[in-house]
Amino acid sequence: MERLQSCSFQYQLSICGHRTLKEVCLPGRYGRVIVSSNDNRFVIKTLRKSELKVYLEMLPNYYRHVKKNQASLLRKLYGLHVVRPAGGIKVYCAVWGNMMPSEICIDKCYDLKGSSIGRACSKTIVEDRAILKDLDFDFCFYLDPLVRARLLAQVKYDCEFLEAEGIMDYSFLLGIHIEASHEGSIDENASRSSSAKKKTDDTSEQNESSELTLADICDLLDRPGFKFGDRLPARAVRAFRNEMESKSYRSCTSAQECFKVLLIFGIVDFCQNYNMKKRIEHACKAIKYDSKSIKTVNPKAYSSRFQEFLSAVFLPEESD
């Protein structure tokens, strides 16, 4: 009981800072305010009332799912709250575990849905970090075949859960930390930040952890608490969307850019059901665009496309 009270007190201290609450209660930006807690352990995002309702209805099954699947990629939900500032209106918000560690440099961050229509190359800035979208994404990641198989199996379990709950329009949030480049550089800013990072003492520790992966990570897969999206080492290769969709991007030649990377990822924003508004949106967009390329599709089609997209992003490392 005392431990529970202590955790509750620490949670309140973390999320109830003056700056945090002030940012959360900004008027007129529901669903678009995302701030970090005082200690950077949590991320707080404002919600629409309809989104809050979806989370509340899903909550018992969500709890059972993440408890059964400890390696679940679904972002961990810590709290759903209503804040009413003096003289203001109610603000609904969710508190999530912060996926992006502050101790390493995130060179690229993407919000991916596996669709192209409406996923323009426009940047969203969150906590001074640019969040890119599908049309900006040009990577494939090579993993040990066993790790890849287990990762895609977990994606399948999570997508089946969301499909059963009638949820669509969720995203794969992906952060990339570049450790080394074999050919060229990702871009000027990434090269500069990556070079600066190599000069710190933390880099040696990161390199040591990455050396464990391809040989030892398979031994970690069945251990309690293992998280696929917590700095998973991989070999990244520059790709193009049409090559990823055709699954023809299978090897790294001297003309291609290859990177040694750490990946931080998870499934986020799973609060949209396929309601009448989304059905109408799908019908309207399907007249103009290929119905398979628009993001607004029914939960079964969304789940299938999401899994197919990630199976083209994460490829098996070929043996020498």
RODO-2510 file (C-alpha; in nm, 4 decimals, decimal comma):
residues 320
     n   res          X          Y          Z
     1     m     0,0000     0,0000     0,0000
     2     e     0,2814     0,2382     0,0904
     3     r     0,4571     0,1582    -0,2366
     4     l     0,1378     0,2342    -0,4305
     5     q     0,0977     0,5669    -0,2502
     6     s     0,4621     0,6527    -0,3197
     7     c     0,4230     0,5764    -0,6925
     8     s     0,1044     0,7840    -0,7043
     9     f     0,2805     1,0769    -0,5382
    10     q     0,5772     1,0576    -0,7788
    11     y     0,3358     1,0426    -1,0730
    12     q     0,1608     1,3599    -0,9567
    13     l     0,4899     1,5404    -0,9071
    14     s     0,5970     1,4406    -1,2562
    15     i     0,2926     1,5586    -1,4521
    16     c     0,1544     1,8423    -1,2387
    17     g     0,4215     2,1055    -1,2965
    18     h     0,3063     2,4617    -1,3620
    19     r     0,4549     2,4751    -1,7123
    20     t     0,3078     2,1385    -1,8074
    21     l    -0,0434     2,2248    -1,6936
    22     k    -0,0223     2,5650    -1,8564
    23     e     0,0681     2,4092    -2,1923
    24     v    -0,2007     2,1425    -2,1631
    25     c    -0,4719     2,3998    -2,0926
    26     l    -0,4020     2,6189    -2,3961
    27     p    -0,7444     2,6902    -2,5489
    28     g    -0,8615     2,5856    -2,8931
    29     r    -0,6022     2,3137    -2,9667
    30     y    -0,7686     1,9906    -2,8577
    31     g    -0,5847     1,6807    -2,9706
    32     r    -0,2845     1,8858    -3,0816
    33     v    -0,1041     1,9781    -2,7608
    34     i     0,1767     1,7360    -2,6761
    35     v     0,4104     1,8170    -2,3874
    36     s     0,6621     1,6253    -2,1778
    37     s     0,6391     1,5920    -1,8031
    38     n     0,8844     1,7663    -1,5688
    39     d     1,1185     1,4671    -1,5571
    40     n     1,0676     1,3636    -1,9217
    41     r     0,9256     1,0258    -1,8171
    42     f     0,5793     1,0917    -1,9574
    43     v     0,4160     1,2552    -2,2573
    44     i     0,0846     1,4349    -2,2119
    45     k    -0,1476     1,4760    -2,5079
    46     t    -0,4811     1,6553    -2,5103
    47     l    -0,7798     1,4647    -2,6442
    48     r    -1,1188     1,5277    -2,7893
    49     k    -1,4057     1,3980    -2,5797
    50     s    -1,4797     1,1341    -2,8450
    51     e    -1,1202     1,0085    -2,8244
    52     l    -1,1384     0,9899    -2,4457
    53     k    -1,4545     0,7805    -2,4785
    54     v    -1,2781     0,5347    -2,7099
    55     y    -0,9908     0,4911    -2,4648
    56     l    -1,2259     0,4409    -2,1703
    57     e    -1,4265     0,1761    -2,3537
    58     m    -1,1076    -0,0003    -2,4626
    59     l    -0,9287     0,0252    -2,1269
    60     p    -1,0181    -0,3154    -1,9680
    61     n    -0,9249    -0,5087    -2,2827
    62     y    -0,6159    -0,2904    -2,3357
    63     y    -0,4978    -0,3725    -1,9839
    64     r    -0,5469    -0,7462    -2,0381
    65     h    -0,3694    -0,7316    -2,3739
    66     v    -0,0541    -0,5520    -2,2536
    67     k    -0,0409    -0,7667    -1,9410
    68     k    -0,0539    -1,0835    -2,1521
    69     n     0,1840    -0,9463    -2,4164
    70     q     0,4665    -0,7799    -2,2254
    71     a     0,6524    -0,7143    -2,5512
    72     s     0,3504    -0,5276    -2,6916
    73     l     0,4335    -0,2305    -2,9131
    74     l     0,1259    -0,0390    -2,7984
    75     r     0,2407     0,2730    -2,6173
    76     k     0,1902     0,2370    -2,2420
    77     l    -0,1011     0,4397    -2,1077
    78     y    -0,0631     0,5697    -1,7500
    79     g    -0,3611     0,7960    -1,7029
    80     l    -0,6701     0,9637    -1,8470
    81     h    -0,7519     1,2971    -1,6884
    82     v    -0,9831     1,5956    -1,7048
    83     v    -0,8345     1,9361    -1,6183
    84     r    -1,0488     2,2435    -1,5644
    85     p    -0,8479     2,5654    -1,5199
    86     a    -0,9994     2,8533    -1,3272
    87     g    -1,2369     3,0380    -1,5554
    88     g    -1,1695     2,7926    -1,8386
    89     i    -1,3304     2,4897    -1,9954
    90     k    -1,2600     2,1198    -1,9448
    91     v    -0,9515     1,9787    -2,1110
    92     y    -0,9225     1,6027    -2,1612
    93     c    -0,5772     1,4497    -2,1758
    94     a    -0,3920     1,1185    -2,1753
    95     v    -0,0588     1,0469    -2,0062
    96     w     0,1723     0,8067    -2,1895
    97     g     0,5149     0,6679    -2,1233
    98     n     0,7771     0,8681    -2,3125
    99     m     0,9160     0,6424    -2,5848
   100     m     1,1983     0,8718    -2,6932
   101     p     1,4917     0,8642    -2,4471
   102     s     1,6505     1,1990    -2,3692
   103     e     2,0012     1,0550    -2,3236
   104     i     2,0570     0,9771    -2,6922
   105     c     2,0208     1,1906    -3,0019
   106     i     1,7214     1,1113    -3,2226
   107     d     1,8403     1,1980    -3,5728
   108     k     1,5090     1,1267    -3,7455
   109     c     1,1548     1,0792    -3,6175
   110     y     0,8627     0,9516    -3,8246
   111     d     0,4882     0,9076    -3,7838
   112     l     0,4041     0,6240    -4,0247
   113     k     0,0684     0,4789    -4,1262
   114     g     0,1588     0,2842    -4,4394
   115     s    -0,0516     0,5086    -4,6637
   116     s     0,0439     0,7828    -4,9074
   117     i    -0,2653     0,9966    -4,9681
   118     g    -0,2837     1,2803    -4,7184
   119     r     0,0594     1,1938    -4,5791
   120     a     0,2282     1,4991    -4,7282
   121     c     0,5907     1,5903    -4,6689
   122     s     0,5035     1,8440    -4,4028
   123     k     0,6710     1,8668    -4,0642
   124     t     0,4996     1,8638    -3,7272
   125     i     0,7143     2,0058    -3,4471
   126     v     0,6823     1,8376    -3,1063
   127     e     0,9160     1,9467    -2,8285
   128     d     1,1552     2,1011    -3,0848
   129     r     1,1628     1,7749    -3,2805
   130     a     1,0384     1,7472    -3,6399
   131     i     0,7958     1,4568    -3,6886
   132     l     0,8084     1,3445    -4,0524
   133     k     0,5487     1,1373    -4,2371
   134     d     0,5208     0,8541    -4,4859
   135     l     0,6228     1,0470    -4,7967
   136     d     0,9435     1,1557    -4,6186
   137     f     1,0340     0,7994    -4,5247
   138     d     1,3078     0,6325    -4,7308
   139     f     1,4630     0,3551    -4,5202
   140     c     1,4640    -0,0221    -4,4894
   141     f     1,5993    -0,1904    -4,1754
   142     y     1,7741    -0,5268    -4,1721
   143     l     1,7329    -0,7470    -3,8650
   144     d     1,8343    -1,0935    -3,7589
   145     p     1,5691    -1,3234    -3,9164
   146     l     1,4530    -1,4568    -3,5786
   147     v     1,4239    -1,1064    -3,4322
   148     r     1,2317    -0,9908    -3,7396
   149     a     0,9939    -1,2867    -3,7203
   150     r     0,9198    -1,2237    -3,3542
   151     l     0,8804    -0,8503    -3,4103
   152     l     0,6308    -0,8962    -3,6946
   153     a     0,4459    -1,1565    -3,4879
   154     q     0,4061    -0,9015    -3,2091
   155     v     0,2869    -0,6408    -3,4597
   156     k     0,0285    -0,8971    -3,5749
   157     y    -0,0951    -0,9562    -3,2175
   158     d    -0,1270    -0,5839    -3,1516
   159     c    -0,3037    -0,5159    -3,4814
   160     e    -0,5465    -0,8020    -3,4203
   161     f    -0,6326    -0,6479    -3,0836
   162     l    -0,6943    -0,3048    -3,2387
   163     e    -0,8957    -0,4603    -3,5194
   164     a    -1,1149    -0,6426    -3,2667
   165     e    -1,1718    -0,3111    -3,0877
   166     g    -1,2758    -0,1476    -3,4156
   167     i    -0,9753     0,0891    -3,4176
   168     m    -0,8039     0,2352    -3,7242
   169     d    -0,5831     0,5345    -3,8113
   170     y    -0,3108     0,4438    -3,5581
   171     s     0,0550     0,5194    -3,6294
   172     f     0,3963     0,3607    -3,6030
   173     l     0,6120     0,6189    -3,4247
   174     l     0,9757     0,5598    -3,5182
   175     g     1,2868     0,7326    -3,3879
   176     i     1,6274     0,6686    -3,5499
   177     h     1,9638     0,7215    -3,3806
   178     i     2,2487     0,6872    -3,6305
   179     e     2,5634     0,5310    -3,4860
   180     a     2,7758     0,4953    -3,8023
   181     s     2,7490     0,5502    -4,1760
   182     h     2,9083     0,3196    -4,4338
   183     e     2,8335     0,5385    -4,7323
   184     g     2,7665     0,9123    -4,7359
   185     s     2,5577     1,0789    -4,4662
   186     i     2,1900     1,0942    -4,3856
   187     d     2,1900     1,4734    -4,4054
   188     e     2,3954     1,7634    -4,2774
   189     n     2,2160     1,7989    -3,9447
   190     a     2,2131     1,4273    -3,8721
   191     s     2,5837     1,3959    -3,9512
   192     r     2,6667     1,6869    -3,7258
   193     s     2,4632     1,5554    -3,4339
   194     s     2,5910     1,2028    -3,4823
   195     s     2,9528     1,3213    -3,4916
   196     a     2,9018     1,5276    -3,1789
   197     k     2,7483     1,2296    -3,0052
   198     k     3,0493     1,0117    -3,0771
   199     k     3,2604     1,2491    -2,8735
   200     t     3,0647     1,1843    -2,5546
   201     d     3,1217     0,9099    -2,3006
   202     d     2,7720     0,7760    -2,3611
   203     t     2,8625     0,6618    -2,7106
   204     s     3,0873     0,3825    -2,5918
   205     e     2,8071     0,2474    -2,3753
   206     q     2,5650     0,2597    -2,6683
   207     n     2,8117     0,0804    -2,8940
   208     e     2,8572    -0,1898    -2,6309
   209     s     2,4819    -0,2385    -2,6070
   210     s     2,4472    -0,2583    -2,9846
   211     e     2,7178    -0,5231    -3,0056
   212     l     2,4940    -0,7517    -2,8052
   213     t     2,2111    -0,7454    -3,0516
   214     l     2,2529    -0,9770    -3,3465
   215     a     2,4189    -1,2492    -3,1378
   216     d     2,2543    -1,1998    -2,7995
   217     i     1,9211    -1,0299    -2,8599
   218     c     1,7620    -1,3629    -2,9500
   219     d     1,8355    -1,4746    -2,5945
   220     l     1,6464    -1,1724    -2,4627
   221     l     1,3249    -1,2303    -2,6581
   222     d     1,1618    -1,4544    -2,3979
   223     r     1,2755    -1,2581    -2,0938
   224     p     1,0103    -1,0641    -1,8990
   225     g     1,0148    -0,6935    -1,9686
   226     f     1,1845    -0,7187    -2,3081
   227     k     1,0745    -0,4339    -2,5388
   228     f     1,1241    -0,4515    -2,9136
   229     g     1,1057    -0,0755    -2,9541
   230     d     1,3649     0,0146    -2,6909
   231     r     1,6819     0,0912    -2,8934
   232     l     1,6724    -0,2080    -3,1232
   233     p     1,9963    -0,2207    -3,3272
   234     a     1,9648    -0,2627    -3,7019
   235     r     2,1364    -0,1975    -4,0331
   236     a     1,9552     0,0824    -4,2152
   237     v     1,9628     0,1190    -4,5923
   238     r     1,8310     0,4066    -4,8004
   239     a     1,5268     0,3018    -4,9989
   240     f     1,2450     0,4552    -5,1954
   241     r     0,8758     0,4003    -5,1397
   242     n     0,8143     0,2212    -5,4707
   243     e     1,1059    -0,0130    -5,3982
   244     m     0,9711    -0,0855    -5,0494
   245     e     0,6234    -0,1557    -5,1859
   246     s     0,7621    -0,3921    -5,4499
   247     k     0,9932    -0,5500    -5,1888
   248     s     1,2788    -0,5347    -5,4381
   249     y     1,5211    -0,3577    -5,2067
   250     r     1,7151    -0,6556    -5,0755
   251     s     2,0862    -0,5771    -5,0690
   252     c     2,3255    -0,2988    -4,9882
   253     t     2,5581    -0,2101    -5,2712
   254     s     2,8423     0,0384    -5,2696
   255     a     2,6177     0,2988    -5,4337
   256     q     2,3662     0,2871    -5,1487
   257     e     2,3822     0,4529    -4,8105
   258     c     2,4096     0,2095    -4,5190
   259     f     2,3892     0,3036    -4,1518
   260     k     2,4297     0,1338    -3,8205
   261     v     2,1332     0,2552    -3,6172
   262     l     1,9355     0,2185    -3,2962
   263     l     1,5584     0,2142    -3,3439
   264     i     1,3014     0,3405    -3,0937
   265     f     0,9429     0,2673    -3,1935
   266     g     0,5895     0,1834    -3,0905
   267     i     0,2250     0,1996    -3,1960
   268     v     0,0549     0,5250    -3,0955
   269     d    -0,2706     0,7197    -3,1358
   270     f    -0,5042     0,4181    -3,1262
   271     c    -0,8164     0,6172    -3,0368
   272     q    -1,0058     0,6446    -3,3649
   273     n    -1,2902     0,4047    -3,4383
   274     y    -1,4478     0,3548    -3,7775
   275     n    -1,7522     0,5704    -3,7098
   276     m    -1,9985     0,7210    -3,9551
   277     k    -1,7787     1,0261    -4,0125
   278     k    -1,4850     0,8048    -4,1138
   279     r    -1,7083     0,5910    -4,3360
   280     i    -1,8230     0,9003    -4,5238
   281     e    -1,4641     1,0257    -4,5488
   282     h    -1,3586     0,6910    -4,6951
   283     a    -1,6412     0,6955    -4,9507
   284     c    -1,5536     1,0484    -5,0640
   285     k    -1,1792     0,9887    -5,0955
   286     a    -1,2251     0,6514    -5,2646
   287     i    -1,3932     0,8298    -5,5565
   288     k    -1,0771     1,0293    -5,6272
   289     y    -0,7976     0,8021    -5,5025
   290     d    -0,7133     0,4334    -5,4864
   291     s    -0,9041     0,3081    -5,1831
   292     k    -0,5993     0,1054    -5,0735
   293     s    -0,3762     0,4138    -5,0528
   294     i    -0,5966     0,6376    -4,8362
   295     k    -0,5523     0,6223    -4,4611
   296     t    -0,9252     0,6100    -4,3812
   297     v    -1,0211     0,2464    -4,4310
   298     n    -1,2038    -0,0073    -4,2170
   299     p    -1,0118    -0,1624    -3,9213
   300     k    -0,9528    -0,4974    -4,0962
   301     a    -0,8096    -0,3356    -4,4104
   302     y    -0,6071    -0,0895    -4,2020
   303     s    -0,4570    -0,3702    -3,9932
   304     s    -0,3651    -0,5742    -4,3017
   305     r    -0,2038    -0,2773    -4,4786
   306     f    -0,0187    -0,1691    -4,1631
   307     q     0,1351    -0,5148    -4,1203
   308     e     0,2265    -0,5426    -4,4881
   309     f     0,3957    -0,2022    -4,4742
   310     l     0,6075    -0,2958    -4,1706
   311     s     0,7045    -0,6294    -4,3245
   312     a     0,8540    -0,4263    -4,6123
   313     v     1,0282    -0,1858    -4,3719
   314     f     1,1877    -0,4594    -4,1565
   315     l     1,3778    -0,7075    -4,3721
   316     p     1,5773    -1,0223    -4,2794
   317     e     1,9527    -0,9813    -4,2682
   318     e     2,1088    -1,2014    -4,5336
   319     s     2,3789    -1,4418    -4,4162
   320     d     2,7256    -1,4089    -4,5652
***
